[in-house]
Amino acid sequence: MSEASRRHGQLRFGLCADVHKDIMHDGEARLWVFVEAMQRADVDFVVQLGDFCRPYDYNRAFLSIWEGLDMPRYHVLGNHEVDGGFTREQALEYWGAERRYYSFDRGGCHFVVLDGNDVREGAPEGYPRYVAPDQLAWLRDDLAGTAARTFLFSHQTLEADDGLENAAELRNLLEAENGRAGWNKVAASFSGHHHIDGAVTLGGIHYIQINSMSNFWMGEQYQCVRYGDEVDAEYPFIKYTAPYRDPLYAVVTVDDGALTIEGVGSEWAGPSPAELGYPVAGMEERIAPRIASVRLEL
């Protein structure tokens, strides 16, 4: 480890979210940048927060870039892993991952990975965004079983109900565990999915949204061909996004008193969402080609 990482009580890990290999023409190049940055940063482990790649044979080269990282690597299931008729289990098998939700310990801290893609009976049409009762029961037991400072990873945010449908229930569970423990044992929750930047603190717990490595999704109404007709023909969904010129990712450092996020900034590759008429009012700081660097007290 680097000299900084050898300091007592310090842990460093790398995060990326929403690479969207199956949307972006340059997904492999973006992942290479992340891999090389993590090697230079000498992090303890890395996590991808979902919407990584679907289990197609032609994505093997992309996956091998990730597997070239000689450090612990952890996967979070996104909602787009099931596009093309795949199941969550097929995506996990393809990645070499064993479980949809799980926990692990590193550097004296406890980490929990959730699967926010459970199906709720009677839910509206669209992608599932729910943590089912069996997973909630597991989470409650898992949290009660550790005395270590704890961090969560999920694809959809726990910050608000436009992420996970039962986000409020999950936040209440985390706050109840902190009340039972008598300190802010559950310190922070990281998510992707929304392709925005920012952090809020609710009930003493930090909820951090890690921006997409690749783009901000706008939809058909705001389409713009940015990389030419040939790329558009092979990757037709890019034109519904506002891509970032450079890949975004973050290095997170945990020490005894703080959580420090070192983010990456870039520029829009072509017109910004605002320039195309996308409604950004009130979200200008979050709909941006960056992951802001911030220090949060623990």
C-alpha positions in Angstrom: 0.0 0.0 0.0 1.0 3.6 -0.5 2.5 5.6 2.5 -0.8 7.4 2.9 -2.8 4.2 3.0 -0.5 2.7 5.7 -1.7 5.3 8.2 -3.4 3.7 11.1 -7.2 3.3 10.7 -7.3 4.3 7.1 -9.0 2.4 4.3 -9.3 3.3 0.6 -11.6 1.9 -2.1 -12.6 2.8 -5.6 -16.1 3.2 -7.0 -17.6 3.4 -10.4 -21.3 3.3 -11.5 -23.4 2.9 -14.6 -20.6 2.2 -17.1 -23.3 1.0 -19.5 -21.1 -1.1 -21.8 -24.2 -2.0 -23.8 -25.0 1.6 -24.5 -21.6 3.3 -24.9 -19.3 2.7 -27.9 -16.2 3.4 -25.7 -17.1 1.5 -22.6 -13.9 -0.6 -22.7 -11.7 2.6 -23.0 -13.6 4.1 -20.1 -13.1 1.1 -17.9 -9.4 1.0 -18.7 -9.1 4.5 -17.4 -10.7 3.4 -14.1 -8.5 0.3 -13.8 -5.3 2.3 -14.3 -6.5 5.0 -11.9 -7.2 2.4 -9.2 -3.8 0.8 -9.6 -2.1 4.2 -9.2 -4.3 5.0 -6.2 -3.4 1.7 -4.6 -6.9 1.1 -3.2 -7.8 -1.8 -1.0 -10.8 -2.9 -3.2 -13.2 -1.7 -5.9 -16.9 -1.8 -6.3 -19.0 -1.3 -9.4 -22.5 -0.1 -8.5 -24.5 -1.7 -11.3 -25.5 -1.2 -14.9 -22.1 -2.6 -15.8 -22.6 -5.1 -18.7 -25.0 -7.7 -19.8 -23.9 -11.4 -20.0 -23.3 -11.4 -23.8 -20.3 -13.4 -25.1 -19.1 -10.3 -26.9 -18.7 -8.5 -23.5 -16.0 -10.9 -22.4 -13.2 -8.5 -23.4 -14.8 -5.7 -21.4 -15.2 -8.0 -18.3 -11.6 -9.1 -18.6 -10.4 -5.5 -18.1 -12.2 -5.5 -14.8 -10.8 -8.9 -13.9 -7.3 -7.6 -14.5 -7.5 -5.6 -11.3 -5.4 -7.5 -8.9 -7.4 -6.7 -5.8 -10.8 -7.6 -4.3 -13.6 -6.7 -6.7 -17.3 -6.5 -5.8 -20.4 -6.3 -7.9 -23.8 -4.6 -7.4 -26.7 -5.7 -9.6 -28.3 -2.9 -11.6 -31.6 -2.8 -13.3 -30.2 -3.0 -16.8 -28.4 -6.3 -16.3 -31.6 -8.1 -17.1 -32.2 -6.3 -20.4 -32.2 -8.7 -23.4 -34.2 -11.3 -21.4 -31.4 -12.2 -18.9 -32.0 -13.0 -15.2 -30.1 -11.6 -12.3 -28.7 -15.1 -11.7 -27.3 -15.2 -15.2 -25.6 -11.8 -14.8 -24.1 -12.9 -11.5 -22.8 -16.2 -13.0 -21.3 -14.2 -15.9 -19.5 -11.9 -13.6 -18.3 -14.7 -11.4 -20.3 -13.3 -8.4 -22.1 -15.7 -6.0 -24.9 -13.7 -4.4 -27.4 -11.0 -5.1 -26.9 -9.4 -1.7 -24.1 -10.0 0.8 -21.6 -8.4 3.2 -17.9 -8.4 3.7 -15.3 -6.9 6.1 -12.2 -4.9 5.1 -9.9 -2.8 7.2 -11.9 -3.0 10.3 -15.1 -1.9 8.5 -18.2 -3.8 7.5 -19.7 -3.4 4.0 -23.2 -4.5 2.8 -24.2 -4.9 -0.8 -28.0 -4.8 -1.5 -30.0 -5.9 -4.5 -32.7 -3.3 -5.2 -34.2 -5.2 -8.0 -36.7 -7.4 -6.1 -40.2 -7.7 -7.6 -43.0 -6.3 -5.5 -46.4 -7.8 -6.1 -48.7 -5.0 -7.5 -45.8 -2.7 -8.5 -46.3 -0.4 -11.5 -44.9 -1.4 -14.8 -41.2 -0.8 -15.3 -38.0 -1.9 -13.8 -38.4 -3.3 -10.2 -36.8 -1.1 -7.5 -37.6 -2.8 -4.3 -35.9 -4.6 -1.4 -38.2 -7.5 -0.5 -39.0 -8.6 3.1 -36.6 -11.6 3.1 -33.7 -9.3 2.1 -34.8 -6.8 4.7 -34.8 -9.5 7.4 -31.3 -10.6 6.3 -30.1 -7.0 6.4 -31.5 -6.5 9.9 -29.7 -9.6 11.2 -26.5 -8.8 9.3 -26.3 -5.3 10.8 -27.0 -6.6 14.3 -24.2 -9.1 13.9 -21.4 -6.6 13.5 -19.9 -4.0 15.9 -17.9 -2.4 13.1 -18.5 0.9 11.3 -20.8 0.0 8.4 -21.2 1.2 4.8 -23.8 0.2 2.2 -23.7 -0.2 -1.5 -26.9 -0.4 -3.7 -27.8 0.5 -7.3 -30.9 2.6 -6.6 -30.5 5.2 -3.9 -31.9 5.0 -0.4 -32.0 8.8 -0.3 -35.6 9.1 -1.7 -38.5 7.0 -2.9 -37.7 7.8 -6.5 -34.8 5.4 -6.0 -36.0 2.3 -4.1 -39.7 2.2 -3.6 -39.2 1.4 0.1 -36.3 3.7 0.7 -37.9 5.2 3.8 -38.3 1.8 5.3 -34.7 1.1 4.7 -33.6 4.4 6.2 -35.7 3.7 9.2 -34.1 0.3 9.6 -30.6 1.8 9.4 -31.5 4.5 11.9 -33.0 2.0 14.3 -29.8 -0.1 14.2 -27.8 3.0 15.1 -30.2 3.7 17.9 -29.8 0.1 19.2 -26.0 0.3 18.9 -25.9 3.7 20.6 -23.7 5.4 17.9 -23.6 6.1 14.2 -22.4 2.6 13.3 -24.1 2.7 9.9 -22.3 5.7 8.5 -23.0 6.0 4.8 -24.8 4.5 1.8 -23.4 4.7 -1.8 -25.6 4.3 -4.9 -25.6 4.8 -8.7 -28.5 4.5 -11.1 -29.6 8.1 -11.3 -26.5 9.4 -13.2 -26.3 12.4 -10.9 -23.8 13.7 -8.4 -24.2 14.7 -4.7 -24.5 13.7 -1.1 -27.2 14.4 1.6 -27.3 13.5 5.2 -30.5 12.1 6.7 -30.9 10.9 10.2 -27.2 11.1 10.7 -26.4 8.8 7.8 -24.7 10.1 4.6 -26.4 9.1 1.3 -23.9 9.5 -1.6 -24.9 9.2 -5.3 -22.0 8.3 -7.5 -22.5 9.7 -11.0 -22.4 7.5 -14.1 -19.0 6.8 -15.5 -20.4 7.5 -18.9 -23.5 9.8 -19.4 -26.6 11.5 -18.2 -29.8 9.8 -19.5 -32.3 12.2 -21.1 -34.6 10.1 -23.3 -35.8 10.3 -26.9 -37.2 13.8 -26.6 -33.7 15.3 -26.2 -31.8 13.1 -28.7 -28.6 14.3 -30.3 -26.2 12.3 -32.5 -22.7 13.1 -31.1 -20.3 10.5 -32.5 -21.4 10.3 -36.1 -23.8 8.0 -38.1 -21.6 4.9 -37.9 -21.5 4.9 -34.1 -25.1 5.8 -33.9 -26.1 2.8 -36.1 -24.2 0.4 -33.8 -25.0 2.1 -30.5 -28.4 3.8 -31.1 -29.1 4.6 -27.4 -26.2 7.0 -27.0 -28.1 9.8 -28.7 -30.7 9.7 -25.9 -27.9 10.6 -23.4 -25.6 13.5 -22.7 -22.2 11.7 -22.5 -19.2 12.8 -20.5 -16.0 13.4 -22.4 -14.0 11.6 -19.8 -15.0 8.7 -17.5 -16.1 9.5 -14.0 -15.2 7.5 -10.9 -14.2 8.1 -7.2 -11.7 7.1 -4.6 -13.1 6.9 -1.1 -11.0 7.1 2.0 -12.3 6.2 5.4 -10.4 7.1 8.6 -11.3 7.5 12.2 -13.1 10.7 11.8 -14.1 11.3 8.2 -15.2 9.9 4.8 -13.4 11.6 2.0 -14.5 11.3 -1.6 -12.0 12.2 -4.3 -14.0 12.6 -7.5 -13.2 13.2 -11.1 -14.5 16.1 -13.3 -15.1 16.3 -17.0 -17.1 18.2 -19.7 -20.1 17.4 -21.8 -19.3 15.6 -25.1 -21.4 17.9 -27.2 -24.5 19.9 -26.1 -25.4 19.9 -22.4 -28.8 18.8 -21.2 -29.7 22.4 -20.6 -28.7 23.4 -24.1 -31.0 20.7 -25.5 -34.0 21.9 -23.4 -33.8 19.2 -20.7 -35.3 20.6 -17.4 -32.4 21.0 -15.1 -33.8 23.8 -12.9 -33.0 23.2 -9.3 -30.6 20.3 -10.2 -27.8 22.2 -11.8 -25.3 21.0 -9.2 -26.3 17.4 -9.5 -26.8 17.1 -13.3 -23.2 17.8 -14.1 -20.2 15.9 -15.7 -18.4 15.3 -12.4 -18.2 13.5 -9.2 -17.4 16.3 -6.7 -14.7 15.8 -4.1 -16.1 16.2 -0.5 -15.2 15.4 3.1 -18.0 14.1 5.3 -17.6 13.8 9.1 -18.2 10.4 10.6 
